[in-house]
């Protein structure tokens, strides 16, 4: 069998940069055979101008919103952004399937190998059946009125069953809550009790209004509910931030907390005290697009939180590129080592999605794809 030998300016193996004197060995199917010293690699080594890296893992995307690029204005704040999405998401001017395929191609070219993708419909199912990228489909359930919990859960289960039909080496799925401001206590209970359902994800503390709602039942979400005729008379504020109110539902589970733009030290310490395997997904460009604010990334690092990266959707981002997310983090936090951020983008994401046997690192026997990073990132294998 033909062997592929690649040498770059450096090799990142999923954990660390190994230096310029190493060669990555793969078989013709892209399965990793090892990493050896250049002197032991023999002939026919292809030299490339950049860092060799495993394919990126995008742990938070909304592929089904690919028709909404540029539709929602920037920096409006989350309640206004959500209003725009809800009012516009069904106004597709082109065939949504074509735009979904185009968005996937963008991720492919930028070096993304695996995606945690949010689904409210089955719009992305035909594309995922092709098996070009690995997907974990997070089927969202939402409904803030307690009386509607059963019907909302049942509706989402129907969507989940549709995605389960393509489960296999390139796809898995689970049913998950959308966000603390859109899921009632009875619905949280049903979602948390769903068997064989891992990992779970949730949009967490993406705006100040979410915490204010749970603390005092005041703030911008009251206007949001009123605009859509949502009766929240049954909601009782907990007097705490939102994370404290819902995280105990997911005891003994794995959960991916997404955005975390307004997460505090108290929230992090609370999460660390819960019997929950917690991962913290950052989508910095979407945070800037919607709230014009970034999470306290130095705080998350200081508290040794397990961090992953996502792109969110084309409704809240100009492109679906993990490398662009990395560049944004490095611009705002230049002291964070590149190798650490690359770990968030590769092996951490693979662990969070439960696919580290194949993706996220250049361990022998894995098949993560190969990305070449210089000024940009591009898939080369």
N, C-alpha and C positions, 0 to 999 in steps of 0.2 A: 504494500500500500504506500502511495506517495506520502512523503512527509513535508509539511510546510514549516519553514524556519523563518522567524521574524525577529528583527533587532531594531529597536528604536533608540531615541536619545535617552530613554529610561523605560522601565517596565513597572507598572503598578499592578500588584498581584491580587488586589482586593483588600489588602491590609496595609501594605507599605510600598514605597518606592525602592526598587532593588538596585538601581544604578545602571550605568550605560553598558556594562560589560556582560550582559546576560542576553540569552536568546530564548525566545518562546517557541516551543515545539508543539505542533498540532498535526493530526491526521487530515486527510482530504475532506472529512466531514466537519472539521472544526473542533474535534474533541481534543482536549489538552493532553499531551503526552508528557509534559514536564517543562521545566525552565532550567537551562544549563549554562555554564560559563561559556563565553564566546570561544575560548580556546578548545572546548570540547564539542562544539557544534558541528564541525566538519564543513563541507562545501555547501554551495547553493543557499546561502543565507541572504534573505532580502532585507536591505537596510532602509528604514523609513525615517522621515524627518518629523519626529514628535514622540509623545509618550504613548506606549501601548497600554491599553486599559481594558478590563472586561466590559462587556455591554452594560449600559446603564439600566438601573431599575427605577422606573417612574411609579412611585407608590400611590400617587393620587392624580387622577385624570377624569375628565368628563367627556369622553369621545363623542357621545351623542349630542353634545352642544356645538359640534364643529361648524354648523351653519351660522353661528352667532358671532363670528369674528367681527369686531368693530361695531357691533350693534349697541352695546351698552356703554355709556360715557364712563370715563375714568374718574376715580377719586370722589365718588358720590357717597361713600359709606355703604355698609352691607345692607341695611334695610332697603335703601333706594335701589341698590344693585339687584337684590332679590325681586323687588317689584318689577324691575325692567325685564328680568329673565322670565318671570311668570307670565308677563303680558306679551312677550315676544317670541318665546321658544317654539311656538307652533306656526310661526309666520315664515316658514322656509321658502326662499325664493328660488332654490334649485333643489334637485334631487338630493336629499340628505345622505343617501348611501354613497353618492359620488364624493361628497365633502368629507364623510367619515373615512373613505378610502384614501383621500388626499392627505388628511391629517395623520393617518397611520403611516403613510409613506414619509411624511415629514419626520415622524418619530424614528422610523427605520433609518433614514439617512443620517440623522443626528446621533445615532449610536444607541438608541434605546432598544433593549432586548426583551424586557418584561414590564408589564403595566398593571397597576391596581386601578381598575376602571369603574367609576360610579355609573349605575344604570337605573333609570326609572322606567324605561321601556325596553323592548327587544330590538330597537333600531340598529344596535351594533352587532347583533347576533350573526347576520350573514358574513360580515367581515371577519369576525372571530373564528368562524368555521374554517377559514382558509389556513389557520395555524401559522401565520407568518411571524407573529410575535406571541409570547406567552401572555395570557391575560388572567387575572383574578377579577371576576365580575362581582362587584359589591352592589347587590340589588337593594336599593334604598326603600325604606318604608317611612312614611311620615303621616302625621295627623295629630294636631294639638288638642283636639276635642276628645275627651275620654270616651264619650258614647260611640265614637266612630272607630275605636281601636280594633275591634274584631274584623270589620269589613276592610280596613286599611291593611291589616296583617294578611288577610286572605288574598287580597288583590296582589300584594307583593309576592306571596308564595307562588301564585300562578306564573309570575314573571321569573321567579327563581327556578321553577321546574323547567321552563323553556331553556334557560341557560345550562341547567344540569344535563341536558341532552348532548352537550358537546364536551362534557368533562373528560379529561384525559391528560396526556403529557403536556399539552399546550393550553389547558384551561381548567380552572376551578372556580367555584362561586360560593358566596354566602349572603345571607340576608342581614341588613344592618340598619341602624337608626340614622336618619339624615342629620339632625342637629338638636341640641337641647331645647331650642325655641320652636321646634316643629314636631316634637314627639311627646305624647302624653305619658303619664305614669303607667297606665295599663298597657300601652303599646311598648314601652320600655320593658315591662315585665315579660310580655310575650316574646319579644325579640331575644332577650337574654336567655330565655328558657328553650330556645330552638336547639334541638340536638344536632351534633356533628356539624357545627357551624363556626368555622374559624378560618382566618382571623375575622374580627369585627373592626369596623372603622366608624368614625363619627367626626363631623365638622365641629371643632372645639374652640370656643372662645375667640372667634374670628373678629368680634367687634365688642366695644365697651357695653353696648346696649344689651348684649346677651347676659352679662353678669348683672347689670342693673335690673333686668327683668326678674332674675332669681333672687336678688337681694331685696327688692322693694316693690316689684310689680309696677315699675314706672319706666319711662324712656321711650325710645323711638319705635320699639316693637309694638307698643300699644296702637300707634297710628297705623302700622303695617297690618295688624290684625283687623282693625276697623275698616281699612280700605278694601279688604277682601271678605268682609262679612263674617269673620271668624269669632265665635263667641268664646271668650276665655274666662267667663265668670267662675268656672270650676277650678281655675289655676290658683294655687296658693303659693306665694313666694316662700322660699326656704330660709331666707336671711343669709344665704351663703353664695359664693360664686357657683356657676353652673356645674363645674366639674365635680364638686363635692356632692351635688344633688344626684347625679346619674351614675358616676363611676362604680359605686358599690353594687349596682345591678349586675355587673359583669365579673363578679368574683370567680377566680380560677380560670379566666379566659385570657386570650391574647387580644389586645385592642390597639388600633392605630389611631392616635389623636392627630387630627389634621388642622393645620394653620397655627393655632396656639398664639395668635397675635397679641392677646391680652392676658396670657398666662403669667401668674405671679409665683414667687418663691413658695408661698403658702400652698398654692395649687400643686406644685411639683412635689413638695414634701408629702402632701396628702396622697398623691398618686403612688409615691414610693412606699407608703405604709399599707396600701391595699394589696390583697393577694391576686393581683392582676399583672400579666406580662404587658407592660406598656411601652409603646413606640411613639415617637414624636415626629410627625411628618411636617416638613417646612416647604412652603410654596411661595418663596419671597417675591417673585414678580407679580403674582396674583394679589398678594398682600398690599403691594405698592399700588397696583391697578385699582383695587377696591377701597382700601382704607388709607393709602399713602403712609403706611407704617409697617415696620418689620417686627417680628417677634424678638424677644430678648435672647438672642442666640448665645451671647456670652454666659447668661444665666443658665441656660440649658446645658451648656458644656461644663460649667462649674459644678453643676449638680449631677454630672455624669449620666445624663439622659441618653437613651439610645435614639439617635436621630436618623431619619431617612429624608429623601427629597421627592417632591412632586411638581408637576407643572400646572395643576388645575386645568381649566378649559380654555378654548379659544374665545369664549365669552369674557374671560378675565385675564387674558394673556395675549401677547402678540405672536407667540410661537410655542410649539411644544418641544422644548429642548432642555434636557437636564444640564447640559454644559452652560447654557445661558443662565440657568438658576445658580450654578456654581460661580459664574462670573459676577453675578449680582451680589452674592454673599462675599466674595473676595473684594469687591469694590467697597462695601460698607464695613467689612471686618477683615482688613488685610493681614492681621496678626494670626488668623487661623491657618495652620499649615494646609497646603494643598492636599497632601496625602490623607489628612483627616476628613476633608470634605469629600474626596473621592471615595473613601470608605462609606460615608453616608449614602453616596450615589450608587454603590455597587453591592458589597457584601451585606451591609446593614439592611438595604432594601430587600435583598433576597431572603435574609433571615426573617424579616417581618412578614413576608408573603409565604414563607415556608417552602422555598424553592432553592435553598442554598446548595443542594446536591448537584444542581445543574448550572445555576446562574450566580453571578456576582463575584466570582473569583477565578483565578487560573489554577485551581487545584487539579491535580491529575484526574482525568476521567470526566471533568466538567465540560460543558459546551456553551459557554456564556456569550459567544460572539466576541469580536475584537474591534475595539475603537481606537482610532488614531487621533490624538489630541495635539494640536499646535495652537494656532490662533483660534481655531474652531474645533469642532469634533465631527468625525465622520466614521461611519461603519466601513470597515475594510474586509470583514469576514463574518 
